[in-house]
């Protein structure tokens, strides 16, 4: 207590502050959290763990040390501030040692000066990074049979999802007509109770359900009427990601009377643990997300999925790897939890990632082999391509086109933007009935105040035979996804084709001297757009998927670490939705939605990681990540190099050869990942050494957030034992070491070959090695800058085993003058 007296005296001036201008702050303090505490405090035994199974939160040692940390938090706060002038929202004890407080800026400054306080950061917002894929990835034939079929795939593995909650009544999460789930005593999470029905939000499949909103409430952002103070998903995003990872197999996807196929999660028998920390309108706050992550690890999840990323960089730390969010995930990995995180949706531009750290598996988004296309045929014989998941107009009829702006009931209604076709009451039903309604795609569709779903509803109410939505101008990068509708409808996304449609309509429509229509003579028909086309040029890197290189600080200096790590399907993914979900305006009230984003890619990897964990329960998170990466493919289904969607100079979508900055190690191959042959393993101490080796990093920041200190020896960050090699500033020759462990059952001899673009010379040593089962061997890779181009060179190290295994790691380097 004596050590805290100076701080208490300093703050005496602020004792009566009323926190009308208060904000939420995250604070870390001296002392190790539960997962890293190795003893040393009298009366408190060591609690450090290396796997989730090792952490017994009911044990005397964990309980007493955890309470000790919380008591220290309270003593600190009580010594500084008067009661009622602040509110402690959370005590973080298991993954980081600290707390979240709602208080004034003056109180935050007092905390910064207080002895024992290591880090104070104003809370930041986070955002969401918003069925065919099991077949596309080969799971039904290549992976599920090895685990006993789909009805055992992921058995007894718990996937924790920090997201917007879940709609537990959806058939994707039902236990009806499925074998009962056995008790899982090692999972210690709780299930909140529905205040209205008094029923639990869990059912055996959903094994845990909790919500975290203390920071959101303190910030004044939480609205219980729409955000729901429960695990219920009021958004849709959380139900969608949960279903991708672990939804039941073979669930019919039905909308508007049409079945679009059967949906399934990657690990359909895995359990789902819900940690709701994201909300409809504002996303979420780091303080709530960190609390959710801490609870998930404490509860005993095996896999953690995070389809979420920060809105902005922190202000207290300059290093991307050091913040409460990444520090908590580092401790989660130490506890044996595999973490998948969405890479971000800032593509196709470089350095747009929101997932930075090597202990996290950062997932890029791919377009799979389905393409939904449609077309419209005009009366003059022109065919206009577009998109629209809709039935066709009558096959042997052409139908008159009527523009919404020409069928207003009154010109005074123009203020309601009738061209958007969102308000049927402003249009003349007698003129629309039986015709195709021509609407305009305005900025309202971009911001979400207008939707294609509402266009279809308007057309249906007015008795139209169909609708066409013409995009007359579009901002660079505007992305158009097909939307299922119950009537014939199409969006003409190409601006030039929309102009052809409008010119044809205007030239065919006769008007009087003041511009009123006398006769609607333009005609057309809409084709059937319900059936997808399958393409072999898949996967492709989706245009929105964030690109590398990774950055080590928020001045965007390149890191010696490859990101993203891997590519998984994330474009036009069918999965469960919540009926009151508002995340996608076109799916309000629906039970399924087809959504795109790296948010959708991450749970694919989370589910596949659950299958690997089921087969190899003793593997570390790094070993699982290595298996996914070293077996990934850089070729598409046609056997050609994967392409990446990119914008040309005219903002038109084009395809370019993909690089590791687009897809990491390549497209995930689940069957190969179950039997990788070798793994590149790493643990908590390796990650601390990596942090300590980052050039110009403040070692105090490392201690402040991880409670670990750097030793005197220095290293290069590229020597972290990852299944990739990245050197952002290659001067002369640099030799990198890697260690591989044989996880196969038999001895195998591996021949090592290398390839690199000519600007950089590459050599591996030894050229071959024999590895016994369970044994670890080292090898080195030497890179030499031959020419300085100012751009990155790409290559690979390939290890071919005598028993058929193939291990590949990408190599990335940029040469600099000595």
FIMARKOL-187505 format. One record per residue (C-alpha): x negated, z, y negated. Coordinates in pm, whole numbers, plus 50000, padded with zeros to 5 digits. Layout:
% residues N
(pt (X Z Y))
...
***
This chain:
% residues 818
(pt (50000 50000 50000))
(pt (49713 50072 49763))
(pt (49600 49710 49783))
(pt (49933 49600 49644))
(pt (49947 49832 49342))
(pt (49776 49592 49096))
(pt (50024 49320 49175))
(pt (50311 49564 49140))
(pt (50183 49673 48799))
(pt (50140 49313 48686))
(pt (50499 49241 48766))
(pt (50649 49545 48598))
(pt (50743 49322 48302))
(pt (50962 49110 48528))
(pt (51138 49390 48713))
(pt (51478 49321 48560))
(pt (51473 48942 48565))
(pt (51807 48791 48659))
(pt (51740 48475 48853))
(pt (51975 48233 48683))
(pt (51689 47983 48675))
(pt (51579 48084 49025))
(pt (51454 47845 49286))
(pt (51354 47867 49650))
(pt (50986 47921 49727))
(pt (50800 47918 50057))
(pt (50525 48180 50081))
(pt (50254 48240 50341))
(pt (50060 48563 50367))
(pt (49754 48701 50542))
(pt (49784 48765 50914))
(pt (49840 48545 51215))
(pt (50187 48443 51339))
(pt (50299 48524 51692))
(pt (50173 48204 51857))
(pt (49814 48248 51734))
(pt (49776 48629 51715))
(pt (49494 48729 51950))
(pt (49500 49102 51883))
(pt (49292 49321 51657))
(pt (49561 49528 51486))
(pt (49586 49876 51631))
(pt (49905 49926 51825))
(pt (49987 49555 51858))
(pt (49883 49360 52167))
(pt (49787 48993 52150))
(pt (50076 48743 52152))
(pt (49888 48409 52136))
(pt (50035 48145 52368))
(pt (49941 47800 52494))
(pt (50283 47691 52620))
(pt (50649 47762 52561))
(pt (50670 47926 52904))
(pt (50406 48179 52798))
(pt (50609 48302 52502))
(pt (50849 48575 52606))
(pt (51034 48664 52289))
(pt (51192 48961 52467))
(pt (50855 49114 52555))
(pt (50751 49436 52388))
(pt (50437 49279 52242))
(pt (50617 48985 52078))
(pt (50908 49197 51956))
(pt (50692 49469 51803))
(pt (50442 49230 51640))
(pt (50722 49011 51505))
(pt (50893 49313 51351))
(pt (50559 49426 51211))
(pt (50518 49093 51029))
(pt (50869 49108 50889))
(pt (50814 49465 50772))
(pt (50497 49354 50592))
(pt (50693 49079 50419))
(pt (50950 49332 50300))
(pt (50686 49582 50186))
(pt (50517 49313 49980))
(pt (50839 49203 49812))
(pt (50961 49557 49749))
(pt (50627 49651 49595))
(pt (50650 49362 49350))
(pt (51014 49324 49253))
(pt (51319 49537 49194))
(pt (51607 49505 49438))
(pt (51867 49254 49328))
(pt (51623 49036 49135))
(pt (51538 48818 49437))
(pt (51667 48730 49779))
(pt (51457 48683 50090))
(pt (51611 48394 50285))
(pt (51391 48383 50595))
(pt (51097 48566 50746))
(pt (50873 48321 50932))
(pt (50688 48507 51204))
(pt (50634 48287 51508))
(pt (50479 47962 51384))
(pt (50361 48056 51035))
(pt (50336 48399 50876))
(pt (50542 48405 50560))
(pt (50887 48392 50415))
(pt (51127 48195 50197))
(pt (51248 48364 49879))
(pt (51505 48276 49614))
(pt (51358 48396 49288))
(pt (51244 48306 48941))
(pt (50935 48103 48847))
(pt (50786 48424 48705))
(pt (50832 48596 49040))
(pt (50668 48302 49213))
(pt (50370 48334 48978))
(pt (50348 48706 49049))
(pt (50341 48629 49421))
(pt (50056 48383 49368))
(pt (49852 48661 49206))
(pt (49942 48927 49462))
(pt (49677 49043 49712))
(pt (49741 48913 50061))
(pt (49941 48610 49947))
(pt (49783 48282 50051))
(pt (50026 48008 49950))
(pt (50332 47972 49729))
(pt (50516 47638 49715))
(pt (50847 47552 49554))
(pt (51085 47431 49822))
(pt (51131 47056 49859))
(pt (51415 46842 49978))
(pt (51399 46638 50296))
(pt (51602 46332 50391))
(pt (51736 46165 50703))
(pt (51543 45859 50814))
(pt (51857 45668 50903))
(pt (52289 45145 52416))
(pt (52146 44862 52521))
(pt (51800 45013 52487))
(pt (51777 45190 52827))
(pt (51794 44848 52994))
(pt (51560 44693 52737))
(pt (51305 44966 52810))
(pt (51345 44937 53189))
(pt (51465 45294 53243))
(pt (51742 45234 53504))
(pt (51508 45049 53740))
(pt (51162 45175 53646))
(pt (51192 45544 53557))
(pt (51526 45700 53645))
(pt (51499 45625 54021))
(pt (51171 45822 54040))
(pt (51353 46127 53909))
(pt (51650 46100 54145))
(pt (51859 45852 53943))
(pt (52029 45877 53607))
(pt (52215 46189 53716))
(pt (51883 46376 53743))
(pt (51683 46206 53467))
(pt (51558 46484 53239))
(pt (51698 46765 53456))
(pt (51624 47112 53312))
(pt (51430 46974 53013))
(pt (51553 47099 52674))
(pt (51538 46863 52376))
(pt (51571 47037 52042))
(pt (51708 46829 51755))
(pt (51664 46938 51395))
(pt (51929 46722 51235))
(pt (52282 46723 51092))
(pt (52445 46896 51390))
(pt (52654 46757 51672))
(pt (53011 46660 51757))
(pt (53024 46849 52091))
(pt (53354 46695 52203))
(pt (53212 46343 52223))
(pt (53205 46191 52576))
(pt (52829 46141 52538))
(pt (52796 46520 52553))
(pt (53083 46601 52789))
(pt (53038 46787 53118))
(pt (53367 46655 53257))
(pt (53318 46449 53575))
(pt (52946 46534 53582))
(pt (52767 46770 53823))
(pt (52763 47122 53678))
(pt (52449 47235 53500))
(pt (52260 47526 53651))
(pt (52173 47825 53431))
(pt (51844 47786 53249))
(pt (51721 48141 53185))
(pt (51394 48030 53021))
(pt (51592 47884 52730))
(pt (51681 48174 52506))
(pt (51876 48006 52225))
(pt (52222 48105 52118))
(pt (52549 47922 52067))
(pt (52748 47978 51754))
(pt (53124 48027 51788))
(pt (53380 47802 51622))
(pt (53555 48025 51368))
(pt (53884 47835 51411))
(pt (53907 47792 51789))
(pt (53691 48093 51886))
(pt (53522 47864 52139))
(pt (53149 47818 52178))
(pt (52989 47497 52051))
(pt (52799 47477 52382))
(pt (52912 47347 52719))
(pt (52610 47345 52951))
(pt (52497 47000 52839))
(pt (52475 47129 52483))
(pt (52282 47446 52563))
(pt (52219 47575 52212))
(pt (52389 47525 51874))
(pt (52284 47692 51548))
(pt (52282 47603 51180))
(pt (52041 47685 50896))
(pt (52152 47662 50534))
(pt (52018 47967 50347))
(pt (51794 47756 50120))
(pt (52065 47496 50062))
(pt (52312 47770 49967))
(pt (52062 47941 49738))
(pt (51989 47606 49568))
(pt (52360 47552 49506))
(pt (52367 47232 49709))
(pt (52582 47351 50000))
(pt (52955 47279 49998))
(pt (53124 47443 50300))
(pt (53426 47213 50267))
(pt (53221 46907 50364))
(pt (52892 47047 50497))
(pt (53048 47295 50744))
(pt (52883 47634 50792))
(pt (52846 47569 51164))
(pt (52662 47333 51401))
(pt (52943 47076 51359))
(pt (52814 46736 51251))
(pt (52984 46635 50928))
(pt (52760 46335 50885))
(pt (52718 46138 51212))
(pt (52339 46123 51206))
(pt (52282 46425 51431))
(pt (52531 46315 51698))
(pt (52375 45969 51697))
(pt (52017 46092 51748))
(pt (52121 46345 52013))
(pt (52302 46075 52211))
(pt (52000 45842 52194))
(pt (51771 46112 52332))
(pt (51994 46271 52593))
(pt (52350 46137 52585))
(pt (52538 46091 52912))
(pt (52491 45767 53103))
(pt (52745 45485 53116))
(pt (52971 45583 52825))
(pt (53185 45283 52717))
(pt (53125 45186 52353))
(pt (53472 45081 52235))
(pt (53568 44988 51881))
(pt (53870 44790 51761))
(pt (53978 44710 52116))
(pt (53645 44558 52219))
(pt (53384 44711 52449))
(pt (53032 44649 52324))
(pt (52866 44781 52640))
(pt (52776 45116 52792))
(pt (52576 45380 52605))
(pt (52319 45613 52755))
(pt (52051 45848 52637))
(pt (51691 45808 52745))
(pt (51711 46129 52949))
(pt (52083 46156 53029))
(pt (52054 46479 53227))
(pt (51840 46665 52972))
(pt (51990 46958 52781))
(pt (52053 46936 52407))
(pt (51972 47222 52171))
(pt (52109 47170 51820))
(pt (51942 47312 51508))
(pt (52144 47189 51214))
(pt (51944 47184 50890))
(pt (52053 46851 50737))
(pt (52375 46790 50548))
(pt (52595 46509 50422))
(pt (52512 46459 50059))
(pt (52178 46620 49985))
(pt (51981 46596 50310))
(pt (51811 46932 50351))
(pt (51542 47171 50236))
(pt (51202 47240 50391))
(pt (51270 47615 50403))
(pt (51576 47558 50625))
(pt (51399 47296 50838))
(pt (51099 47526 50899))
(pt (51338 47807 50997))
(pt (51510 47569 51240))
(pt (51178 47457 51390))
(pt (51064 47818 51430))
(pt (51388 47913 51601))
(pt (51374 47612 51834))
(pt (51024 47698 51953))
(pt (51113 48065 51983))
(pt (51415 47966 52194))
(pt (51199 47766 52436))
(pt (51270 47397 52375))
(pt (51038 47151 52552))
(pt (51074 46859 52313))
(pt (51147 46858 51941))
(pt (51295 46556 51763))
(pt (51270 46525 51386))
(pt (51444 46225 51233))
(pt (51363 46366 50892))
(pt (51092 46340 50629))
(pt (51004 46486 50288))
(pt (51147 46344 49967))
(pt (50823 46402 49780))
(pt (50474 46545 49834))
(pt (50409 46917 49779))
(pt (50248 47023 49454))
(pt (50037 47316 49574))
(pt (49832 47128 49833))
(pt (49670 46786 49803))
(pt (49628 46728 50177))
(pt (49905 46550 50367))
(pt (49835 46749 50684))
(pt (49868 47088 50513))
(pt (50215 47208 50417))
(pt (50458 47456 50574))
(pt (50637 47177 50763))
(pt (50327 47034 50934))
(pt (50173 47379 50982))
(pt (50486 47496 51166))
(pt (50472 47186 51387))
(pt (50103 47252 51462))
(pt (50197 47595 51593))
(pt (50489 47439 51784))
(pt (50242 47210 51961))
(pt (50024 47513 52039))
(pt (50329 47666 52204))
(pt (50355 47357 52428))
(pt (50630 47169 52244))
(pt (50605 46791 52214))
(pt (50709 46672 51865))
(pt (50847 46326 51785))
(pt (50903 46240 51418))
(pt (51040 45930 51250))
(pt (50760 45744 51070))
(pt (50978 45660 50769))
(pt (51185 45375 50632))
(pt (50960 45256 50349))
(pt (50849 44931 50512))
(pt (50728 44670 50510))
(pt (50494 44806 50244))
(pt (50163 44977 50330))
(pt (50103 45353 50306))
(pt (50474 45438 50317))
(pt (50462 45681 50610))
(pt (50622 46026 50586))
(pt (50469 46149 50916))
(pt (50097 46212 50882))
(pt (49949 46465 51123))
(pt (49772 46400 51455))
(pt (49964 46667 51647))
(pt (50289 46484 51573))
(pt (50395 46162 51748))
(pt (50498 45933 51461))
(pt (50744 45666 51571))
(pt (50787 45321 51418))
(pt (51108 45122 51461))
(pt (51148 44797 51655))
(pt (51413 44531 51668))
(pt (51503 44488 52036))
(pt (51617 44172 52208))
(pt (51980 44175 52085))
(pt (52078 43965 51786))
(pt (52435 43953 51655))
(pt (52505 43626 51478))
(pt (52813 43443 51365))
(pt (52901 43134 51164))
(pt (53176 42982 50955))
(pt (53276 42617 50956))
(pt (53414 42474 50633))
(pt (53672 42201 50600))
(pt (53404 41957 50486))
(pt (53215 42005 50814))
(pt (52946 42238 50678))
(pt (52842 42527 50904))
(pt (52735 42847 50728))
(pt (52543 43110 50927))
(pt (52624 43477 50877))
(pt (52684 43805 51055))
(pt (53003 43966 51172))
(pt (53098 44153 51490))
(pt (53443 44004 51494))
(pt (53678 43785 51696))
(pt (53726 43422 51597))
(pt (54010 43268 51404))
(pt (54241 43046 51609))
(pt (54014 42797 51789))
(pt (54192 42475 51691))
(pt (54297 42562 51335))
(pt (54134 42547 50996))
(pt (54278 42799 50754))
(pt (54305 42800 50377))
(pt (54057 43008 50176))
(pt (54182 43222 49889))
(pt (53941 43405 49658))
(pt (54032 43764 49571))
(pt (53978 43700 49202))
(pt (54236 43419 49219))
(pt (54510 43630 49376))
(pt (54513 43936 49148))
(pt (54862 44061 49073))
(pt (54767 44085 48707))
(pt (54458 43999 48503))
(pt (54450 44355 48368))
(pt (54348 44470 48717))
(pt (54006 44306 48683))
(pt (53862 44648 48588))
(pt (53908 44754 48953))
(pt (53654 44495 49080))
(pt (53911 44304 49287))
(pt (53638 44072 49416))
(pt (53508 44360 49632))
(pt (53839 44355 49825))
(pt (53849 44736 49841))
(pt (54199 44778 49692))
(pt (54482 44587 49859))
(pt (54727 44707 49596))
(pt (54570 44489 49325))
(pt (54603 44164 49525))
(pt (54906 43942 49585))
(pt (55007 43974 49948))
(pt (55220 43658 49943))
(pt (54919 43447 49844))
(pt (54679 43614 50088))
(pt (54904 43626 50394))
(pt (54795 43387 50670))
(pt (54481 43278 50478))
(pt (54113 43372 50485))
(pt (54036 43613 50201))
(pt (53715 43528 50013))
(pt (53541 43835 49869))
(pt (53214 43899 49682))
(pt (52933 44129 49791))
(pt (52859 44337 49481))
(pt (52626 44625 49399))
(pt (52906 44859 49508))
(pt (52824 44773 49869))
(pt (52459 44865 49815))
(pt (52536 45210 49672))
(pt (52805 45280 49931))
(pt (53115 45285 49710))
(pt (53237 44969 49886))
(pt (53224 44890 50257))
(pt (53287 44601 50494))
(pt (53521 44828 50688))
(pt (53738 44860 50378))
(pt (53733 44480 50323))
(pt (53870 44439 50676))
(pt (54137 44703 50610))
(pt (54238 44529 50287))
(pt (54260 44191 50460))
(pt (54468 44339 50742))
(pt (54711 44515 50507))
(pt (54763 44189 50317))
(pt (54823 43992 50639))
(pt (54514 43772 50604))
(pt (54395 43563 50897))
(pt (54041 43682 50829))
(pt (53788 43743 50553))
(pt (53454 43614 50434))
(pt (53215 43817 50219))
(pt (52978 43601 50012))
(pt (52647 43746 49896))
(pt (52587 43574 49560))
(pt (52275 43772 49473))
(pt (52069 44032 49653))
(pt (51788 44264 49553))
(pt (51455 44207 49727))
(pt (51458 44384 50060))
(pt (51836 44413 50093))
(pt (51913 44455 50461))
(pt (52240 44335 50614))
(pt (52359 44474 50946))
(pt (52655 44337 51142))
(pt (52963 44559 51127))
(pt (53234 44564 51396))
(pt (53579 44481 51261))
(pt (53914 44431 51427))
(pt (53991 44089 51274))
(pt (53797 43766 51208))
(pt (53537 43835 50943))
(pt (53190 43725 50839))
(pt (52926 43809 50579))
(pt (52730 43511 50445))
(pt (52399 43686 50375))
(pt (52198 43382 50259))
(pt (52253 43348 49884))
(pt (52206 42969 49896))
(pt (52468 42937 50171))
(pt (52705 43159 49975))
(pt (52667 42923 49680))
(pt (52751 42629 49906))
(pt (53067 42813 50010))
(pt (53162 42894 49650))
(pt (53092 42538 49532))
(pt (53306 42397 49812))
(pt (53586 42641 49731))
(pt (53577 42560 49358))
(pt (53565 42183 49411))
(pt (53857 42198 49655))
(pt (54080 42429 49452))
(pt (54300 42269 49184))
(pt (54369 42470 48868))
(pt (54579 42438 48554))
(pt (54438 42413 48203))
(pt (54386 42793 48172))
(pt (54220 42825 48514))
(pt (54508 42948 48728))
(pt (54513 42809 49082))
(pt (54774 42545 49154))
(pt (54671 42466 49513))
(pt (54434 42634 49760))
(pt (54289 42334 49943))
(pt (53959 42477 50070))
(pt (53974 42549 50443))
(pt (53754 42703 50708))
(pt (53731 42884 51039))
(pt (53530 43182 51163))
(pt (53357 43181 51501))
(pt (53341 43462 51759))
(pt (53062 43704 51673))
(pt (53122 43974 51933))
(pt (52869 43865 52196))
(pt (52498 43930 52129))
(pt (52228 43674 52182))
(pt (51925 43792 52382))
(pt (51581 43692 52256))
(pt (51247 43707 52434))
(pt (51062 43742 52104))
(pt (51125 44114 52122))
(pt (51036 44373 52032))
(pt (50954 44300 51670))
(pt (50854 44559 51413))
(pt (51160 44615 51194))
(pt (51122 44525 50828))
(pt (51219 44875 50711))
(pt (50977 45060 50941))
(pt (50707 45239 50738))
(pt (50356 45103 50768))
(pt (50008 45253 50775))
(pt (49736 45317 50702))
(pt (49777 45693 50718))
(pt (49668 45884 50409))
(pt (49481 46213 50395))
(pt (49597 46321 50051))
(pt (49859 46242 49791))
(pt (49623 46030 49589))
(pt (49669 45798 49889))
(pt (49311 45803 50016))
(pt (49296 45649 50364))
(pt (49271 45890 50657))
(pt (49049 45849 50964))
(pt (49357 45863 51181))
(pt (49592 45591 51306))
(pt (49958 45613 51213))
(pt (50221 45529 51323))
(pt (50148 45617 51686))
(pt (50400 45409 51878))
(pt (50691 45165 51849))
(pt (51042 45222 51987))
(pt (51383 45058 51935))
(pt (51534 45154 51600))
(pt (51740 44861 51478))
(pt (52114 44819 51544))
(pt (52133 45107 51793))
(pt (52474 45192 51937))
(pt (52530 45565 51995))
(pt (52776 45848 51945))
(pt (52930 45919 51607))
(pt (53142 46198 51470))
(pt (53495 46103 51355))
(pt (53442 46272 51016))
(pt (53094 46126 50977))
(pt (53014 45978 50638))
(pt (52651 45873 50682))
(pt (52767 45512 50731))
(pt (53074 45403 50534))
(pt (53153 45127 50782))
(pt (53197 45376 51069))
(pt (53413 45645 50907))
(pt (53665 45763 51167))
(pt (53492 45590 51458))
(pt (53352 45740 51778))
(pt (53045 45516 51789))
(pt (52822 45354 51531))
(pt (52550 45092 51534))
(pt (52283 45225 51300))
(pt (51925 45134 51209))
(pt (51624 45341 51105))
(pt (51316 45514 51234))
(pt (51565 45802 51274))
(pt (51691 45606 51574))
(pt (51342 45526 51707))
(pt (51218 45886 51722))
(pt (51483 46015 51968))
(pt (51398 45726 52203))
(pt (51047 45872 52226))
(pt (51181 46229 52246))
(pt (51398 46132 52543))
(pt (51119 45942 52719))
(pt (50885 46239 52659))
(pt (51146 46456 52834))
(pt (51126 46227 53139))
(pt (50745 46258 53139))
(pt (50770 46636 53100))
(pt (51010 46645 53395))
(pt (50758 46463 53614))
(pt (50451 46642 53479))
(pt (50565 46989 53365))
(pt (50209 47119 53313))
(pt (50104 46842 53073))
(pt (50025 46937 52716))
(pt (50198 46767 52421))
(pt (49875 46573 52359))
(pt (49868 46453 52720))
(pt (50229 46329 52693))
(pt (50149 46155 52366))
(pt (49839 45998 52524))
(pt (50039 45869 52821))
(pt (50289 45706 52585))
(pt (50021 45547 52368))
(pt (49764 45425 52624))
(pt (50029 45245 52829))
(pt (50212 45088 52533))
(pt (50225 44709 52510))
(pt (50114 44480 52227))
(pt (50302 44188 52383))
(pt (50668 44097 52353))
(pt (50903 44006 52637))
(pt (50775 43647 52629))
(pt (50417 43766 52677))
(pt (50315 43680 52321))
(pt (50166 43918 52060))
(pt (50428 44135 51892))
(pt (50537 44014 51550))
(pt (50633 44220 51247))
(pt (50914 44143 51007))
(pt (50779 44098 50655))
(pt (50890 43956 50323))
(pt (50750 43629 50199))
(pt (50680 43562 49832))
(pt (51043 43453 49791))
(pt (51174 43778 49944))
(pt (51289 43591 50252))
(pt (51237 43760 50585))
(pt (50947 43613 50779))
(pt (50743 43706 51086))
(pt (50371 43782 51086))
(pt (50135 43904 51361))
(pt (50170 44281 51391))
(pt (49875 44518 51364))
(pt (49823 44883 51463))
(pt (49935 44978 51112))
(pt (50276 44835 51207))
(pt (50317 44962 51563))
(pt (50034 45208 51637))
(pt (49933 45156 51997))
(pt (50225 44921 52065))
(pt (50576 44918 52214))
(pt (50659 45206 52446))
(pt (50660 45134 52821))
(pt (50833 45432 52989))
(pt (50757 45337 53350))
(pt (50385 45293 53281))
(pt (50374 45618 53082))
(pt (50477 45817 53391))
(pt (50152 45711 53561))
(pt (49889 45652 53290))
(pt (49584 45718 53509))
(pt (49387 45887 53229))
(pt (49487 46100 52932))
(pt (49313 46193 52608))
(pt (49389 46563 52577))
(pt (49359 46788 52271))
(pt (49468 47136 52173))
(pt (49513 47368 51878))
(pt (49143 47434 51821))
(pt (49074 47058 51827))
(pt (49331 47007 51553))
(pt (49178 47287 51343))
(pt (48836 47121 51381))
(pt (48994 46793 51273))
(pt (49134 46956 50959))
(pt (48798 47117 50881))
(pt (48625 46779 50913))
(pt (48847 46593 50664))
(pt (48622 46498 50370))
(pt (48673 46699 50051))
(pt (48939 46918 50206))
(pt (48973 47269 50066))
(pt (48895 47501 50357))
(pt (49095 47775 50186))
(pt (49406 47555 50219))
(pt (49349 47538 50595))
(pt (49329 47917 50620))
(pt (49623 47966 50386))
(pt (49856 47764 50606))
(pt (49715 47803 50959))
(pt (49548 48147 50944))
(pt (49244 47977 51102))
(pt (48899 47951 50948))
(pt (48649 47666 50961))
(pt (48309 47728 51118))
(pt (47984 47608 50967))
(pt (47939 47300 51184))
(pt (48070 46972 51046))
(pt (48213 46675 51232))
(pt (48384 46346 51157))
(pt (48766 46341 51174))
(pt (48752 46029 51394))
(pt (48603 46248 51669))
(pt (48939 46415 51730))
(pt (49020 46321 52089))
(pt (49315 46093 52012))
(pt (49409 45776 52206))
(pt (49303 45563 51908))
(pt (48997 45528 51684))
(pt (49019 45485 51307))
(pt (48729 45481 51060))
(pt (48840 45415 50705))
(pt (48486 45401 50557))
(pt (48246 45255 50813))
(pt (47893 45256 50675))
(pt (47620 45115 50900))
(pt (47672 45231 51258))
(pt (47896 45518 51362))
(pt (47933 45651 51717))
(pt (48260 45815 51818))
(pt (48307 46031 52127))
(pt (48612 46039 52351))
(pt (48700 46245 52662))
(pt (48940 46131 52933))
(pt (49095 46330 53217))
(pt (49203 46173 53545))
(pt (49566 46278 53600))
(pt (49612 46056 53906))
(pt (49591 46188 54261))
(pt (49285 45988 54364))
(pt (48934 45910 54247))
(pt (48920 45594 54040))
(pt (48644 45383 53889))
(pt (48709 45247 53541))
(pt (48536 44947 53382))
(pt (48531 44967 53002))
(pt (48561 44653 52792))
(pt (48581 44624 52415))
(pt (48708 44371 52164))
(pt (48688 44368 51786))
(pt (48727 44118 51505))
(pt (48385 43979 51405))
(pt (48338 44181 51084))
(pt (48266 44488 51300))
(pt (48045 44506 51609))
(pt (48167 44734 51889))
(pt (48001 44877 52199))
(pt (48117 45130 52460))
(pt (47891 45346 52672))
(pt (47885 45383 52968))
(pt (48030 45044 53067))
(pt (48189 45201 53378))
(pt (48254 45545 53520))
(pt (48405 45704 53828))
(pt (48635 45999 53770))
(pt (48755 46249 54033))
(pt (49117 46373 54026))
(pt (49150 46638 53755))
(pt (48798 46571 53625))
(pt (48706 46492 53265))
(pt (48443 46240 53155))
(pt (48307 46148 52815))
(pt (48230 45806 52672))
(pt (48124 45681 52331))
(pt (48226 45389 52114))
(pt (47977 45262 51855))
(pt (48100 45060 51556))
(pt (47872 44871 51319))
(pt (47975 44708 50992))
(pt (47854 44348 50998))
(pt (48021 44224 50682))
(pt (48211 44385 50397))
(pt (48550 44223 50347))
(pt (48750 44497 50177))
(pt (49008 44488 50455))
(pt (49054 44650 50794))
(pt (48932 44502 51122))
(pt (49127 44560 51443))
(pt (49024 44578 51806))
(pt (49066 44777 52125))
(pt (48894 44962 52406))
(pt (49037 44880 52748))
(pt (48964 45083 53062))
(pt (49066 44904 53384))
(pt (49082 45121 53694))
(pt (49003 45022 54050))
(pt (49346 45146 54159))
(pt (49542 44944 53904))
(pt (49562 45172 53604))
(pt (49502 45021 53261))
(pt (49424 45244 52966))
(pt (49410 45087 52619))
(pt (49337 45242 52282))
(pt (49348 45060 51946))
(pt (49041 45058 51720))
(pt (49067 45023 51341))
(pt (48778 45018 51093))
(pt (48688 44901 50742))
(pt (48324 44831 50662))
(pt (48155 44967 50348))
(pt (47805 44932 50202))
(pt (47564 45214 50276))
***
